[in-house]
Amino acid sequence: QVQLVESGGGLVQPGGSLRLSCVGSDSIFSDRTMAWYRQAPGKQRLRVATITSRGETTYSESVKGRFTISRDNAKITVDLQMNSLKPEDTAVYYCNVYPPHAPYWGQGTQVTVSS
């Protein structure tokens, strides 16, 4: 079964950092544009960071300058380094291809930013 598995979430204080990791089960992800998405309670799932197979990145305005997306095509991983976290970053974070493919949505990983 082709899947993506996210990990690395947790509870962190405002201003803190977390590193999320997404592991793919199939090499098909290695040549796809990948993205991290997040969904806060009661809100729509939104894309926050994107990385092409060649490593070109884009970010939403809300995370630009604080988050960094990276990938390792050999290991089929996509990471999201999150710094200077704010309470409004609290959400469940998911990785998927971009544009997203519904069967690839995983369970996500919860990030809670609170003092």
TORKOL-4160 file (C-alpha; in steps of 0.2 Angstrom, whole numbers, padded with zeros to 4 digits, m for minus):
115
<pt num="1" X="0000" Y="0000" Z="0000"/>
<pt num="2" X="0007" Y="0017" Z="m0005"/>
<pt num="3" X="0007" Y="0029" Z="0010"/>
<pt num="4" X="0014" Y="0043" Z="0018"/>
<pt num="5" X="0017" Y="0043" Z="0037"/>
<pt num="6" X="0020" Y="0059" Z="0047"/>
<pt num="7" X="0029" Y="0061" Z="0064"/>
<pt num="8" X="0038" Y="0073" Z="0075"/>
<pt num="9" X="0023" Y="0083" Z="0082"/>
<pt num="10" X="0021" Y="0088" Z="0100"/>
<pt num="11" X="0018" Y="0102" Z="0113"/>
<pt num="12" X="0029" Y="0116" Z="0112"/>
<pt num="13" X="0030" Y="0134" Z="0120"/>
<pt num="14" X="0028" Y="0149" Z="0109"/>
<pt num="15" X="0045" Y="0154" Z="0101"/>
<pt num="16" X="0050" Y="0135" Z="0101"/>
<pt num="17" X="0055" Y="0124" Z="0087"/>
<pt num="18" X="0049" Y="0107" Z="0081"/>
<pt num="19" X="0055" Y="0096" Z="0066"/>
<pt num="20" X="0042" Y="0086" Z="0057"/>
<pt num="21" X="0046" Y="0071" Z="0046"/>
<pt num="22" X="0036" Y="0062" Z="0032"/>
<pt num="23" X="0041" Y="0045" Z="0026"/>
<pt num="24" X="0035" Y="0038" Z="0010"/>
<pt num="25" X="0032" Y="0020" Z="0006"/>
<pt num="26" X="0036" Y="0020" Z="m0012"/>
<pt num="27" X="0049" Y="0028" Z="m0023"/>
<pt num="28" X="0035" Y="0036" Z="m0034"/>
<pt num="29" X="0036" Y="0051" Z="m0021"/>
<pt num="30" X="0055" Y="0054" Z="m0026"/>
<pt num="31" X="0051" Y="0063" Z="m0042"/>
<pt num="32" X="0034" Y="0072" Z="m0036"/>
<pt num="33" X="0032" Y="0089" Z="m0029"/>
<pt num="34" X="0028" Y="0087" Z="m0011"/>
<pt num="35" X="0020" Y="0098" Z="0002"/>
<pt num="36" X="0016" Y="0100" Z="0020"/>
<pt num="37" X="m0002" Y="0105" Z="0024"/>
<pt num="38" X="m0010" Y="0109" Z="0041"/>
<pt num="39" X="m0028" Y="0110" Z="0047"/>
<pt num="40" X="m0033" Y="0119" Z="0063"/>
<pt num="41" X="m0049" Y="0115" Z="0072"/>
<pt num="42" X="m0064" Y="0120" Z="0063"/>
<pt num="43" X="m0054" Y="0127" Z="0048"/>
<pt num="44" X="m0049" Y="0121" Z="0031"/>
<pt num="45" X="m0034" Y="0111" Z="0027"/>
<pt num="46" X="m0021" Y="0123" Z="0020"/>
<pt num="47" X="m0004" Y="0121" Z="0011"/>
<pt num="48" X="0010" Y="0129" Z="0020"/>
<pt num="49" X="0026" Y="0123" Z="0011"/>
<pt num="50" X="0030" Y="0115" Z="m0005"/>
<pt num="51" X="0046" Y="0107" Z="m0013"/>
<pt num="52" X="0049" Y="0101" Z="m0030"/>
<pt num="53" X="0059" Y="0086" Z="m0034"/>
<pt num="54" X="0074" Y="0097" Z="m0038"/>
<pt num="55" X="0072" Y="0106" Z="m0021"/>
<pt num="56" X="0064" Y="0122" Z="m0026"/>
<pt num="57" X="0053" Y="0128" Z="m0012"/>
<pt num="58" X="0038" Y="0140" Z="m0009"/>
<pt num="59" X="0030" Y="0145" Z="0007"/>
<pt num="60" X="0013" Y="0152" Z="0013"/>
<pt num="61" X="0015" Y="0170" Z="0020"/>
<pt num="62" X="0010" Y="0164" Z="0037"/>
<pt num="63" X="0026" Y="0153" Z="0039"/>
<pt num="64" X="0038" Y="0162" Z="0027"/>
<pt num="65" X="0055" Y="0165" Z="0036"/>
<pt num="66" X="0050" Y="0153" Z="0050"/>
<pt num="67" X="0048" Y="0136" Z="0042"/>
<pt num="68" X="0060" Y="0127" Z="0031"/>
<pt num="69" X="0055" Y="0112" Z="0020"/>
<pt num="70" X="0068" Y="0099" Z="0014"/>
<pt num="71" X="0068" Y="0082" Z="0006"/>
<pt num="72" X="0079" Y="0067" Z="0004"/>
<pt num="73" X="0074" Y="0058" Z="m0012"/>
<pt num="74" X="0085" Y="0043" Z="m0008"/>
<pt num="75" X="0077" Y="0040" Z="0009"/>
<pt num="76" X="0059" Y="0046" Z="0002"/>
<pt num="77" X="0058" Y="0059" Z="0016"/>
<pt num="78" X="0051" Y="0076" Z="0017"/>
<pt num="79" X="0055" Y="0086" Z="0033"/>
<pt num="80" X="0048" Y="0103" Z="0040"/>
<pt num="81" X="0058" Y="0113" Z="0052"/>
<pt num="82" X="0047" Y="0125" Z="0061"/>
<pt num="83" X="0055" Y="0139" Z="0071"/>
<pt num="84" X="0048" Y="0153" Z="0081"/>
<pt num="85" X="0032" Y="0144" Z="0083"/>
<pt num="86" X="0016" Y="0154" Z="0087"/>
<pt num="87" X="0000" Y="0148" Z="0095"/>
<pt num="88" X="m0009" Y="0150" Z="0078"/>
<pt num="89" X="0003" Y="0137" Z="0071"/>
<pt num="90" X="m0007" Y="0124" Z="0081"/>
<pt num="91" X="m0014" Y="0111" Z="0069"/>
<pt num="92" X="m0013" Y="0094" Z="0063"/>
<pt num="93" X="0001" Y="0093" Z="0050"/>
<pt num="94" X="0000" Y="0082" Z="0035"/>
<pt num="95" X="0011" Y="0079" Z="0020"/>
<pt num="96" X="0005" Y="0074" Z="0003"/>
<pt num="97" X="0010" Y="0077" Z="m0015"/>
<pt num="98" X="0005" Y="0094" Z="m0023"/>
<pt num="99" X="m0008" Y="0094" Z="m0030"/>
<pt num="100" X="m0014" Y="0083" Z="m0016"/>
<pt num="101" X="m0020" Y="0065" Z="m0020"/>
<pt num="102" X="m0034" Y="0060" Z="m0008"/>
<pt num="103" X="m0028" Y="0042" Z="m0005"/>
<pt num="104" X="m0011" Y="0048" Z="0001"/>
<pt num="105" X="m0018" Y="0058" Z="0016"/>
<pt num="106" X="m0011" Y="0050" Z="0032"/>
<pt num="107" X="m0016" Y="0052" Z="0050"/>
<pt num="108" X="m0005" Y="0068" Z="0052"/>
<pt num="109" X="0004" Y="0074" Z="0067"/>
<pt num="110" X="m0003" Y="0086" Z="0080"/>
<pt num="111" X="0007" Y="0102" Z="0084"/>
<pt num="112" X="0001" Y="0112" Z="0099"/>
<pt num="113" X="0009" Y="0128" Z="0103"/>
<pt num="114" X="0005" Y="0134" Z="0120"/>
<pt num="115" X="0012" Y="0141" Z="0136"/>
